[in-house]
Amino acid sequence: MASFLRLCSIQARFTMAASALSMIVFVGVGVILDYAVRTTIRSDMYAETQRAGTEWFAAMRSGYAVPKAPISRVTLFQVVDSHGRVVHSSESLAGMPPISTVRPPAGDRIQHRTECLRGGECVMLSAIRVCPQEAGRLWAGEPHTVYAGMVEPIILATDRLEIYTATGGLLAVAVLAVMSWWVAGRTLRPVAAIRAKMSEITVSDLSLRVPEPSGRDEVAQLARTANETLARLEGAVEQQRQFASTTSHELRTPISGLRARLEEALLYRNHVDPHETIEAALSITDRLEAIISDLLLTARLRSGDSVPPEVIDLGALVTREAAARVTGVPVRVDAGPDVRVRGCRIQLIRVLDNLLTNAQRHATGAVEVTVESRDGQAVVAVVDDGSGIAPEDRECVFERFTRLADGRRRDPGGSGLGLAISRDIAQAHGGTLRIEDSDRGGRFVLRLPLAKAGAQRGRNDRSQPC
């Protein structure tokens, strides 16, 4: 049964469940209704036979003559003595034997029965024991019984009531099943439209969106979530395409240069110094190695390889990295005490190295680094005294392989991935890396959560790659 239901559609399963539930309800209601109707009809008929029998006997005793039956549905009357002899009867029972053998006792003078006669016809009757005073006045105290009855109605004598009830219940179940099928189909119609549109979406074209029905029900929320997911997927795929295109372009240039130098050395062996060719090839190889290393680090950051982070004294780390730079313009550090963050030491060293290298490259006299805690964050500001970065270029320098003209002039062998990787590392640690306004030169500001604010996150979130 379970396997059969799994093969059915949701619309069919919903309809079958609604039909089964309604069937159970209607069966219960039908049983109760049938019992109530039969009980009510019997009670009414017995009350009527009792009243008619009492009236008929009252009319009979007034003159010892057999009275006519009262005008009602009760047409069968008999008075039977204690020996089973019919003393009086209505015209419809003239010459007939007693219609019942019930003799109510003195403590229970009125009893109701359904008796079936020899012809197969059933009679609903009330057996009334004549009170002792009347029996003593009329028959010298001999007990007599008055029978008053009517033919049992067809609705009680046959199964018509059950047939009518079952027919009505089946019709109600059928109507409910049709309505359930229609409601389920109408409810699931947007799902079918979503499925049809999803089947049209491919990796080559992620611009399509599924139709969003109006309202705030589950289907509408599903459609909106699907469109949001498609939008994110489209952005990610487009970013990967641009990254692949830019990467292939950046790699093609040094490879083409390397190939040209090697082909030149082969074609013009007598005119090309092999040592110069080897040195140039090694230089180009170093550039390729730097680009590939940066690409691998970027891929590792995005893949989420996890290593448990550690608590790091950021001021001490900056001071140590600045002191290790013995060449280039001097670096002055102003580090506040107890500025601790939780993260990956190797990656943070990479960020500081990129920022310090970039600042020394563009500085003319000195680089200043400040480390402080502010508003629950560790703030590292690296400021140089160079020409600075124009406001319109402050975001594009963080894009992969983006290098401004001044940067290409100062460092022709750079890969253009350093600042992009630094921002990815900052974001992986729950922080930010931005270029802010400065009175002189460029001002790179790194913000990271302090260890106290990010302690819980560091324990539970193992997505920081180290």
Secondary structure, 3 states (H helix, E strand, C coil): CHHHHHHCCHHHHHHHHHHHHHHHHHHHHHHHHHHHHHHHHHHHHHHHHHHHHHHHHHHHHCCCCCCCCCCCCCCEEEEEECCCCEEEECHHHCCCCCCCCCCCCCCCCEEEEEEECCCCCEEEEEEEECCHHHHHHHHCCCCEEEEEEEECCHHHHCCHHHHHHHHHHHHHHHHHHHHHHHHHHHHHHHHHHHHHHHHHCECCECCCCCCCCCCCCHHHHHHHHHHHHHHHHHHHHHHHHHHHHHHHHHHHHHHHHHHHHHHHHHHCCCCCCHHHHHHHHHHHHHHHHHHHHHHHHHHHHHHCCCCCCEEEEHHHHHHHHHHCCCCCCCEEEEECCCCEEEECHHHHHHHHHHHHHHHHHHCCCCEEEEEEEECCEEEEEEEECCCCCCHHHCCHHHCCCCCCHHHHHHCCCCCCCHHHHHHHHHHHCCCEEEECCCCCCCEEEEEEEEHHHHHHHHHHCCCCCC
